[in-house]
Amino acid sequence: MKEVSVLVGGKAGDGINNAGAMVAQLFNHLGYFVYIYTDYPSLIRGGHNFALVRAADEPVGAYNDRIDYLVALNQETLDLHLPHCPDCTVIANADLVKSIKSGQTVSINTILKAESAPPITGNSVMIGAFAKAAGIPWEIVGDVFRRHMPKAADENIRVARRAYDEGLITRPIPVISGPPHTLLSGNEAIGLGLVAGGLSAYISYPMTPSSTLLHFLAGNAERFGLKVIHPENEIAVILMALGSATAGARTAVGTSGGGFCLMTEGLSFAGMAEIPIVIVVSQRTGPSTGLPTYTGQAELRFVLHAGQGEFPRLVVAPADAGEAYTWSAAAMHLAWKYQIPAFVLADKTLSEGTYSVDYDRLTGLPVADPVLWNDQAPYRRYHDTPVGISPLAFPGRKDAIVKVNSYAHDEDGITTEDAGLVTLMTEKRRRKEANLKEEMDRYPCVSVRGTAGATNALLCWGSVRNACDEVAARLGLRVIQPVVFSPFPDQQFSAACRGMQHLIAVEENATGQLAALAREHGVSADATVLKYDGRPFNPDELVRRVQEVIAP
């Protein structure tokens, strides 16, 4: 695989994410697939932020140890990262970096003064200097600025061009064949998938790393025809969302683990009242506040078992932006067909990472249609049917009295404590769950990748799969990735594990939650490779750790 990596670093407030996004677009227009990883502390100002842009001639979804270019907006970036990439090409801000032994420097302040440009254009100076060092033709650089920085494009192009003209080509990057692809963050892909699934309303209280989903949908609410609401807390979010769904609007909410804690009573309400709702939970390091801006995979068990009582739920955990798009749409459709809560379980790495998305490579999933009332009175909100799904009608519908009840109730929605009716309604919900499980057999609930026929395999889930893919390619392994966790796809999972001699579970938690779940379903991992410091696995690190435990 041909690849190149660029690290752009500075302090919070320097616009590091935007600079990384522009570097990624340069690679995109050179024909590369792109992945961006961002690292930042929970600070509004100060601290060290960096964006690591990895480009390759094949799709990538993880960052590696290798850094080819180090773009340093301050001295701290050089001090922290140069020891780990002694052979990288350095492009540094001469105004703040004073101890550079090799590489190029460019004075942002001097160029801005010469061009009478505002400070906000400073990053464009560094992008222009990087583009020249990498030998990227100016025509591509100018086109990227016009396409992806349309506001004040002329000012940014002027300062970038001045830095470009003053620089030297030191490490040229080849242009490769291939058209530019759409670059999407995981949260943007989730949002687009929800919209494709018919989203009408999105309700959320901002909590990293789900916050950018709220920002994305709010910024595009008019374009998508959405109601986007930011209530005062997560309890208000879930209750408002249940009201919205009850009124007939396809509704989703987004949060992280701490916010979802506050939603669990509302989740149980949805289970008893059979209200369709999609809940996006993007994991970060816990417990409690934990590391607000770093990643983790410690909430699989929580999402599977949250809420009191027993009720069906759908839980999907995509690995990259493409899967996030298709499975978010499917979650919305299935939530409404089966009138259940459906979860899209993400993590910081997926939510805030940026990926090249090739729509031609996406696997289309079946579209599940809701069961609607046929106007034959009387309407019974919880009508007991052979498949357990009660036809939907919404308040205001002629001849339909819609009763929504969180208490045990009869078919009409009237509260009851009658033992026979309680049993009847419980068994109705159980039949609904059984039918959902049967329908999911038509979906690709378990992804099998890597070396076909390999007897050693990596078992993983969520964004970790991207690093596992590369490790499998290097070591000749199979990769087994459950995408659906509830209802658990027993048959597909057993088939994927058939012929295994050595199974290694790779997870970003301290207890091996997927490994324990697999054991409950008859498959035991021979070893676990776990990481729980808030940072994602990268392929170089994971190769070393897998080699330590793999069977000879």
N, C-alpha and C positions, 0 to 999 in steps of 0.2 A: 504494500500500500504506500503510495506517495502521499506524504503529509508534511505540514508545516504548522508551527504553533507560535502565537504571539501573546505575550503578557503585557497588558497596559495597567499601570499602577499609579496610585496617588492617594489623596485623602478624601474622606467623605465631603461631598459638595463640589468636587472637581469634575463631575460629569463622567466618571469612569465607565459607567454602563453605556452611555451614549457613544463614547469613543470606541468601546469594544464593538458595539453594534455597527459602527461605520467601517471598522476594520473587517468585520465579518462580511459586510456587503461588498467590499473590495474583492475578497476571496470568492464570494458568490458570483460576481461578474467575471471572474477569471475562470469559472467553470468548476469550482470545487464544491463539495459538500461541506457544511459548516456545523460546528457545535460551539456554544459559548457557555462557560461556567463562570459565575460571579461569586466573589467572596468578600464579605463586608461585615464589620461588627455592628452591634445594635446601637449606633450612634448617628445623630443627625449631622454633626460636624466633627471633623478630626478622625482619628483612627486611620488604619490602612485598608484601602479598598483595592481590589484588582479584578480585572476581567481577563480570563484566559480563553483565547480564540484558537480553536483547532480546526484546520481545514485539511481535507483529504480527497482523493479521487474515488473513495467509496463512502457510503453513509457512516457517520460516527456519532456517538452519543455519550462520550466520556472524555475527560481530559487526561493527558498523560504527563509523565515526569519531564518529558522533553520540552524545552523552550528554545526556539530559534531566534526570536526577536524579543528584546526587552525594551518596552517604551516606558521610560521613567519620568513621571511628572514631578517627582521630588526625590530627595536623597534617601529617604526611608525605603522607597521601592528598590533602589539600587542595593542598599545594605542588606535587605531581606532576601532578595531573589538572585542576585548575581553569584553568590557563593554556590548556588545549586545549578547554575548554567554558565560555567566559565567560558564556554565557547560560543555563547549567544551573541548576536549583534545588538549593540546598545544604541538607542536613540534617546537622548536625555534633554530635559529642559535646563538650559544653561543658567537660568535665573535662580534655580534652587538646588541643582546638582553641582557640587564643587569638586568632587573627588572621583573623576572618571579617568581610567588608565587607557582605555581604547573605546572606539565607537565614535558616534557623531553627537554633537550638541547643537541645539538651536535655541535662541533666545525668544521666548514667546513675547515678552514685554517689548523688545526692540521691534519685532515685526508688527505687533498691534499698533505701536506708536507710529511706525512708518506708514501704515495703511489706514490710520485713524479709525481703527476697528474696536468694538467694545470687548471687554474682558471675556464675555461669554463665548467668543469665537476662538479662545485660546487653544482648545483641544483640536481645532481644525489645523492649527499650525503643526501640531505633533503628528496628525494624520498625514499631512502633506510631506513632512520629513520622512516618516516611515515609508510612504508610498515610493519616494525616490530611492531610498536605501534598498527597497525590495524590487526596484526596477519595473514597477507597475506603470504602464503607459498613461500619460496624463489624460488622454481621451476617456479612459475608464474611470479615472479619479474624478474628473469633472462631471461625468455622467452620474456617478454614484451620489455626489453632492446634490446635484439637481433633482434626482429622484427621491432621495431619502432624507434630505435636509432642505425642503422647499422654502421654509421660512428663513428669510435673510440669506438665501443661497448665494447671492453675489458677494456679500461680505465674507462669508466663509470660504468661498472659492478663491477670493483675492488673497487672503492670508495663507491658505493652503498652497496656492501656486507660488507665492514668494518663498515659503519654506522648501517647496519642491525644487525650485530653481537654484536655491543656495546649497542644496544637499548633493551627495554623491551616491552612485549606485555601488553598494558594497556586497550585497547578497541577493542576487536576482531570483525571483520566483517565476517558474515557468507558467505560461498560460496553458490550460488543458482544455480538451474539447468537452462540451457539455453546456446546456443552457442554464441560466440562473434559476434557482428554485425559490419557492416561497420560504421565508424564514419566520418561524413562529416560536414563541415561548410555549412551554407546556400549558400555562394558564390561558394564553390566547387560544390554543388548540382546544382546550376544554370548553371555553366560552363558545367558540364556533361550533363545536359538536353539540352543545346544549341547544344552540339556535337551530341547528339542522334537525334536532329532535323535537322542535316546536316550542322552544322556550318562549314564554310570554312575560314572565316577571322574575327578576333576580333580586334577592333580598340578602343583605350581608352587613356585618359589622367588621371593619378591617382588622385583620390579624395575619401577620406574616406567617407563612409564605403564600396565603391565599389572597392577600390584598390586591395584587395586580390583576386578578380576575375581576374584582369589583371595579377597579379603575378602567379596565378594558371595556367591560360591558357598559359602564356608565358613559364612557366616551363615545360609544357607538350605539347608544340606546335609540336615538331617532332613526338611524340607518337600519337597525334591526327590528324596529317597532316594539321596543321593550319598555316595561316599567322597571326601573332600577331604584331601589330604596335602601337607605342607610339608617336603620333605627338606632336606638340608644344603647342596646346591648344584645347579646346573643339570645337571651330568653325571648326578648321582643322579636328577634329575627325569626325564630322557629315558629312562634305562635302566629305572627303575621303571615308567614309563608303558608301555614296550614289553612288559615282563613282564605288566602288567595287561591290555593288549590281547590278548596271546597267550593269556591265561587266559579270554578271552571277554568282558571288560568294555569297553564303548565308552568310550574314554579320550581326554582332551585335556590339553594342557599350555599354559602361557602364559609369555611372557617378552618382553624387548626385545632389540635387536640384540646387545648385549654378552653377554647370557645365551645367546642363540641360537648365538653363536660356539662356546660350549662344547658345544652339542648336536649339532654337525654330524657327528661320527663316529657317534653314535646314529642320526642321520637316514639315513646311508648303510646302517647295519644294517637299518633299516626298509625301505629300498629293496630290498636283496638278499633279506631274509627275508620280504618282502611282508606286513609287519605294518601294519594300519590304525591310523593315529594322526592326530589333529588338533592342529596347532601354531598357537597364536595369537601372532603377533609384532606388538607395538605399538611403532612407531618413535618415536625421539626424536633430538635432534640429536647427531651423532657428528662424527668418529670417537672411539674409545675411550669414556671416561666422558662426554665431550662436555658437553651441557647436560642434566642428568638430568630436569629438569622442563619441558622445552620440546619443541617438535614438529619433525618433519622427514619427508622422503620419500626418503631416500637408501639404502634397503635393498631396493628392488625387484630389482635385479640380484643381490644377495646371496641373497635367498630363491629366486630362479629357478634359481640355479646352485650353491647350497651342497651340499656333500657330494662325495665322490670317486666316479667311475664315472657310469654313465648309468642312470637309472631314472625311471619316470613319477611325476609329482606334480600335485596340483591346487593352484592359487594363486588366491584370490579377494580383492578389495580393496574392501569396501563404503564408501559415502560418508557414511551417516548411520545413526541408530539403527534405522530401519526395515529398511534393507538389511542392517545387521549382524545383525539377528534372522533374516531369511529365508536369507541366505547362510551363516550359521554352521550352521543346521540342515542345509542342503544339503551343506555340507562334511563334516559328520559322516556323513550317509547315503552320499555318494559315496566317502568314505574306506573305508567298510566294504564297499561293493559291489565296489570295485576293489582293495581291500587295498593301499592306497597311503598315503603321507603327504599330508595336505591342510592347506594354510595359510590362515588368516584373517589377512590383512595389514592392520593398522590403523595408527593414529598417535595421538599424544597428543591432538590436537584432537578426534578422534573418540572415543577411549577415555574421556576425562575430560569431554568436553562433554555437556551435557544437552539433550535434544530432546523436543518434543511428538510422540508416536507415535499416529497414527490407524490402528488396526488394519484399518479398512474400506478404507484406501487401499493396504495392503500387497499386493504381487504374490505370489501363491502359486507355489511352485516344485515341480516333480515330486519325488516321494519314490522314491529308489532303494533297492531291497531287496537285502540280501546274498545270495550264492549259498551255500547250506548243503549239507553232505554228506548224501546220501540213505541212509546206512547200508549201502551195498553194499560189502563188503570185497573186496580190501584197500583201506585208506585210503591215499592218496598226497597228502601235504600240498601238493606242487607239481605236481599232475597237469596235464599239457599238454592244454589244451582249445582248441577253435577260436577262442574269444574271448580266450584268455589268462588267464581267471579260474579259479583252482582252488577247488573247493568247500571250505568251511571246516568244520573240526571242532576241538574244543578238548580240551586234556588232561583225562583222566578219562572221556572218552567211551568206551563199550564198543566194542571191536573197532577202535578208532582209535589208531594209534601216531603221535603228532604230533611230528615232528622240525622244529625251527626252527634254521636254519643261516645264519650270516653269510658263510660260505665259499661259493665256487661249489659247486653241489650238483646232484644229479639229482632226478627227480620225487619220490622218497621222502624227500628231504632229506639224503641221504648225500653227504658231501664228495667232490668229484671234480675232477680236472684234465684229464679227457678233452676234447679239442678239440670233438668232435661234441656232447657233452652241454652244454658251456659255450655253444656256439652255439645249441643248442635252447632252453635256458632264457633266453638273452638275447632271442631272437626271440619267445618266449612273452611276456615282459614288454613287448616292443615292440607286440605285437598287443593287449595289454591297453590300452596307451596309445592306440593307434589307435581302439579301441572307445570309450574314454572321450571322445576328441575328437569322435567321431560322435554320441555321446549328448548332448554339450554343445550340439549344434545345437538341441536342444529347450529350452534355457535362454536367458533374455535376458542374454547375456554382454556385450553392448555396449548402453549406454543412450544414446539420442539425445533430446535435450531442446532447449528454447529455441524459436527462431523456425523454423517449418517452411519448408523451401525456401531458407533463407538460404545464400548462397554463401561467407560468412565464418564460420569456426567456431573455437571454443576446444576444444582437446584436453586432457583432464585426467584425474586419477584420484584415488581416495580422497576424503578430506574436502574437498579443494580444490574439488570439484564444486559445493559449496553456494555459495561465493562466485561461481563461474563462472555459475551459474544466474541470479543477480541481475544480473551484468554483461551477460549475454546478453539479458535482458529490457530493459535500458536501451538497449543498442546494436543490437538486432535481429540477434543472432547465433545460430548453432546451437551446441549443446554436445554433444561426443562423449566419452563416458566408458566406457572398457573396465572391466568389473567382474571378468572372468576373464582371467588372464594366462598360465596354463598349465593345459591346452593352449591355445595362443593361438587365439582365434576368428577366423581369417583371413577367412572369408566374411562374417560379420556386421560385422567391422571395415571391410572394403572397401565393403560396402553403405552403412554409415554415413557414409563419407567421399566417396561418389559425388557429383559435382557441385561439389566444393569448389574455390574459386578461391584462398582464402587460409586457411591453417590455422596457428593459433597454439597452441603447447604451453605450458601453464601448470603449473608444478611447484614443489614446495618442496625442491629440491636444486640443486646447483651445476653439474651436468653434463647435465641434460635426459635422464634415464634412460628415461622413456616415449617421448620423441621419438626416441631411438636405437633403441628396440625397435620402434617403428612403422616406422622406416626399414628395418629388417631384414625387415619384412613388406610392403614395397612402398609405403609411404605416407610422404612426407617433409613435415615441418612447415616452413613458410616462415619462422617466427620462434619464439623461445622467450621466455617471461616467467618468470624464475626468482627464487626467494626462499629464502634459506638462513641467516637470522639466528635461527631458532628460533621465530619468531612466525608465525602463520598469515596468509594473505592475508585482507584484508577487502574488501568490494565497492567502497568508495570508492577505496581505493588501487589496486585492480585495474583499475577503469575508466580511471584516468589512465594506467596503464602499458600497457594494451591499446591505447588511443588513440594512443600513441606509435609503435606498430609496425604497426597495422592498415593494410591497403591502402586508398588513397582510393577 
